[in-house]
Amino acid sequence: MSLHNHRQRTLPPDARIIPPSQQPQRYSPNLEYPRLPRAAASVAPSRGESIAGSVAREMLGTIIPALVIAIVIHLFLAQATRVEGYSMEPTLYGHQRLIIEKLSYRFTQPNRGDIVVLRVDGFDELLIKRVIGLPGETLEIRNGVVFIDGKALDEPYVNGVPRGNYPVTKIPDGYIFVMGDNRNNSNDSRSFGPIPIDHIVGHAWMRYWPLHDFSFMP
């Protein structure tokens, strides 16, 4: 029996002879060696974890944070609302949808001509009106014409020929006087008086529905 034959018989059954031409001449850390396959990662819940628990984790991780963000935006930044009634025609019509922004009046005072959404004591719903008189000003209405500190106010947005009178009134600090553009069909400060600025919910920023009425508000 030759040594060669003896070595062949003592090799394990799955041994493979690698020819010299395919054998590495020196050690290299970059040599690729066979690796055992690794189990694929799985996102399926383990046996001890219920489907309900997986759904609850998903809600806590995605749905609830999104809901919190939406609530913060609604409370502090912007809000969608719908116009009801005709007191702001022809500027705004009933059932138009608006976005009101709530941030600007936290840093600045309202300007004359701003269209604002506000809370009014005694009314269950929010009202949308135009700012006409500012804090500290004296306002009077004679035959439908608004006078601010004795000077007639130019109001190109008013619908039709306004009627009526309102006595000389000093607007207190921290208050505004609001009116509708449809002056003869509007329940506004002429009936409930000046409104505290902190009752303003937001400034009408954009009309978005119906689509043909889409525009940014001045």
Secondary structure, DSSP 8 states (H G I E B T S, - for coil): --HHHHHHHHS-TT-----GGGS-SS--TT-------------S--TTS-HHHHHHHHIIIIIHHHHHHHHHIIIIIEEEEE--SSTTTTTS-TT-EEEEE-SGGGTS---TT-EEEE--TT-SS-EEEEEEE-TT-EEEEETTEEEETTEE---TT--S-----EEEEE--TTEEEEE-SSGGG--SHHHH--EEGGGEEEEEEEEEESGGG-EE--
